Amino acid sequence: MTQRSWTRRQFIRTGTGVAATAAATKFTLLQPRPLWASPQGVAASDRVRFAFIGTGVRGCELLDATLRVPGVECVAVCDLYDSRHIAAQEAVKKNVPATRNYKEILDRKDVDAVFVATADHQHRRVFIDACAAGKDVYCEKPMSHTVEDGFAMIDAAQKANRIVQIGSQRVSSILYAHAKEIYNSGKLGDVYCIEAYWDRNSPSGAWVYPIPPDASEQTIDWNAFLNGASKRPFSPERFFRWRCFTDYGSGLAGDLFVHLISGIHFITGTNTVARRAQSTGGLFHFKDGREFPDLIETFYDYPNFRVYLRCNLNNDQGEFICFYGTKGTLIIKGSHLTYTPQDTTPQPESYSIFGWPAKLRNEYLEKFQADHPLPGALNTKVEEETEVFGVPKDYSDVVDHQANFFNAVRSRKKTVENEEFGNNAALGCHLANYSYFKETAAMWDPAGKKIKG
Ligand SMILES: NC(=O)c1ccc[n+]([C@@H]2O[C@H](COP(=O)([O-])OP(=O)(O)OC[C@H]3O[C@@H](n4cnc5c(N)ncnc54)[C@H](O)[C@@H]3O)[C@@H](O)[C@H]2O)c1
């Protein structure tokens, strides 16, 4: 090996003769909060009675999760499609009353809180009506379908003094709480660059959901679904695959960016909107009449860092968030978090000095060594310990998120993912879509509460 091909570490090791490195990986299983791991009793007076509005795929998933939260009871469900009444009753394992008309639920005095798990374009109307009826609201992400929706929803919640939580459950995850601890500890140094993606490669991942055989205008209230969107004849494709269409959904940004943005905002303690977003992408594979791209990439400018997000429906890389710091790197991938420190002990410059005569190079190295005396003999080992953290197999951040909501309903203390947090995350999605469709940078105007091109 010639000196030129030495790595920095080999160079200093040989140069100083004493420094040594050790690399290791330590694995820690994070412990769930006791709330749902070992359900404690909840006084009957503290029991929260809730109802569901929208019991499709997500509604049923959420209903199932409520069975693991102590001290809560589902008393009614609502959906525009009759078969979903049955699906909801099966999910909650109880024959609760079911209706197509959510106003019947809001009129009930014994309902403390509602879950809104409708398609995105219905969030605003149901949320505002629920707040006005005095119900606390757990509203699925993305909170809003348009910029104006979000601010109207904030006004409604605050005017009626309601507890609100938006449904990006990673904000309540023990994995994300640990990532936030590492971020706040300073172990990452300064973080100027954050990268996150969520890639999936299947028809289901691209929302090509099958149409149930009993779907018809008799079993579905199509006009109620449209809710002010352009009038059209009954379309089961639009009803079941609403995410593909701008009238009802928010594309990959609203479906998946919103989780990444919420996670990044939570970990970094950001509660604002990016100043600027610039998107690119395209519709390459799923050319089935959809209006949103199957690949979107967006760069965001935040005051203290920059963020790159991507969703690609043509590759299966999964979900990933990475914080690149000056002292370390933190990666969340699936159910694991990895922290890798960087060795930041001073090193002599070891590239350009090989273009110097040996005499000058040696003088430089001697001076460097004199200026940076080595630590004592027992402290010469440079520890480079990668730490990996995981969650138990049956851990559910959805259950933790619900528990946080129900606790807030009891304590009347605002949730972390409250209406302002949810609105800021949703605005990030609207910026991405605006930039993609208008083919321009999207600038956020905080005073005017609007996006400018
Ligand atoms: N947090 C998450 O990880 C997560 C996961 C999936 C979906 N979501 C969100 O949940 C929401 C629902 O998604 P989904 O996949 O369950 O969609 P879905 O189409 O399966 O279900 C939505 C249901 O809402 C019903 N609905 C619409 N308007 C209604 C109204 N006015 N009154 C009563 N019911 C109404 C429809 O009939 C439909 O059955 C979306 O906002 C989505 O973004 C969140």
The ligand as an SDF file (V2000), in Angstrom:
LIG
                    3D

 44 48  0  0  0  0  0  0  0  0999 V2000
  -53.0190    7.6020    9.3070 N   0  0  0  0  0  0  0  0  0  0  0  0
  -52.8610    6.6780    8.3990 C   0  0  0  0  0  0  0  0  0  0  0  0
  -51.8710    5.9440    8.3800 O   0  0  0  0  0  0  0  0  0  0  0  0
  -53.9290    6.5140    7.3490 C   0  0  0  0  0  0  0  0  0  0  0  0
  -53.9910    5.3200    6.6030 C   0  0  0  0  0  0  0  0  0  0  0  0
  -55.0030    5.2030    5.6380 C   0  0  0  0  0  0  0  0  0  0  0  0
  -55.8740    6.2480    5.4260 C   0  0  0  0  0  0  0  0  0  0  0  0
  -55.7760    7.4010    6.1450 N   0  0  0  0  0  0  0  0  0  0  0  0
  -56.7220    8.5040    5.9210 C   0  0  0  0  0  0  0  0  0  0  0  0
  -58.0070    8.0900    6.3490 O   0  0  0  0  0  0  0  0  0  0  0  0
  -59.0080    8.6620    5.5170 C   0  0  0  0  0  0  0  0  0  0  0  0
  -59.8900    7.5560    4.9460 C   0  0  0  0  0  0  0  0  0  0  0  0
  -59.1100    6.7270    4.1190 O   0  0  0  0  0  0  0  0  0  0  0  0
  -59.5990    5.2510    3.7320 P   0  0  0  0  0  0  0  0  0  0  0  0
  -58.4580    4.5580    3.1310 O   0  0  0  0  0  0  0  0  0  0  0  0
  -60.2530    4.6210    4.9070 O   0  0  0  0  0  0  0  0  0  0  0  0
  -60.6750    5.5690    2.6090 O   0  0  0  0  0  0  0  0  0  0  0  0
  -61.9490    4.6760    2.2600 P   0  0  0  0  0  0  0  0  0  0  0  0
  -62.4550    5.1310    0.9570 O   0  0  0  0  0  0  0  0  0  0  0  0
  -61.6210    3.2360    2.4390 O   0  0  0  0  0  0  0  0  0  0  0  0
  -62.9920    5.0680    3.3920 O   0  0  0  0  0  0  0  0  0  0  0  0
  -63.5330    6.3470    3.4820 C   0  0  0  0  0  0  0  0  0  0  0  0
  -64.9880    6.1620    3.8750 C   0  0  0  0  0  0  0  0  0  0  0  0
  -65.5100    7.4580    4.2010 O   0  0  0  0  0  0  0  0  0  0  0  0
  -66.8820    7.4050    3.8980 C   0  0  0  0  0  0  0  0  0  0  0  0
  -67.3960    8.7570    3.8030 N   0  0  0  0  0  0  0  0  0  0  0  0
  -67.0490    9.7320    2.9400 C   0  0  0  0  0  0  0  0  0  0  0  0
  -67.7650   10.8470    3.1950 N   0  0  0  0  0  0  0  0  0  0  0  0
  -68.5650   10.5470    4.2360 C   0  0  0  0  0  0  0  0  0  0  0  0
  -69.5340   11.2810    4.9560 C   0  0  0  0  0  0  0  0  0  0  0  0
  -69.8370   12.5420    4.6380 N   0  0  0  0  0  0  0  0  0  0  0  0
  -70.1860   10.6650    5.9610 N   0  0  0  0  0  0  0  0  0  0  0  0
  -69.9080    9.3870    6.2840 C   0  0  0  0  0  0  0  0  0  0  0  0
  -68.9840    8.6440    5.6490 N   0  0  0  0  0  0  0  0  0  0  0  0
  -68.3210    9.2290    4.6340 C   0  0  0  0  0  0  0  0  0  0  0  0
  -66.9560    6.6650    2.5710 C   0  0  0  0  0  0  0  0  0  0  0  0
  -68.2350    6.1110    2.4170 O   0  0  0  0  0  0  0  0  0  0  0  0
  -65.8590    5.6270    2.7480 C   0  0  0  0  0  0  0  0  0  0  0  0
  -66.3920    4.3660    3.1090 O   0  0  0  0  0  0  0  0  0  0  0  0
  -58.2760    9.4880    4.4770 C   0  0  0  0  0  0  0  0  0  0  0  0
  -58.2190   10.8280    4.8750 O   0  0  0  0  0  0  0  0  0  0  0  0
  -56.8890    8.8860    4.4660 C   0  0  0  0  0  0  0  0  0  0  0  0
  -55.8940    9.7930    4.0570 O   0  0  0  0  0  0  0  0  0  0  0  0
  -54.8350    7.5240    7.1120 C   0  0  0  0  0  0  0  0  0  0  0  0
  1  2  1  0
  2  3  2  0
  2  4  1  0
  4  5  1  0
  4 44  2  0
  5  6  2  0
  6  7  1  0
  7  8  2  0
  8  9  1  0
  8 44  1  0
  9 10  1  0
  9 42  1  0
 10 11  1  0
 11 12  1  0
 11 40  1  0
 12 13  1  0
 13 14  1  0
 14 15  2  0
 14 16  1  0
 14 17  1  0
 17 18  1  0
 18 19  2  0
 18 20  1  0
 18 21  1  0
 21 22  1  0
 22 23  1  0
 23 24  1  0
 23 38  1  0
 24 25  1  0
 25 26  1  0
 25 36  1  0
 26 27  1  0
 26 35  1  0
 27 28  2  0
 28 29  1  0
 29 30  1  0
 29 35  2  0
 30 31  1  0
 30 32  2  0
 32 33  1  0
 33 34  2  0
 34 35  1  0
 36 37  1  0
 36 38  1  0
 38 39  1  0
 40 41  1  0
 40 42  1  0
 42 43  1  0
M  CHG  2   8   1  16  -1
M  END
$$$$
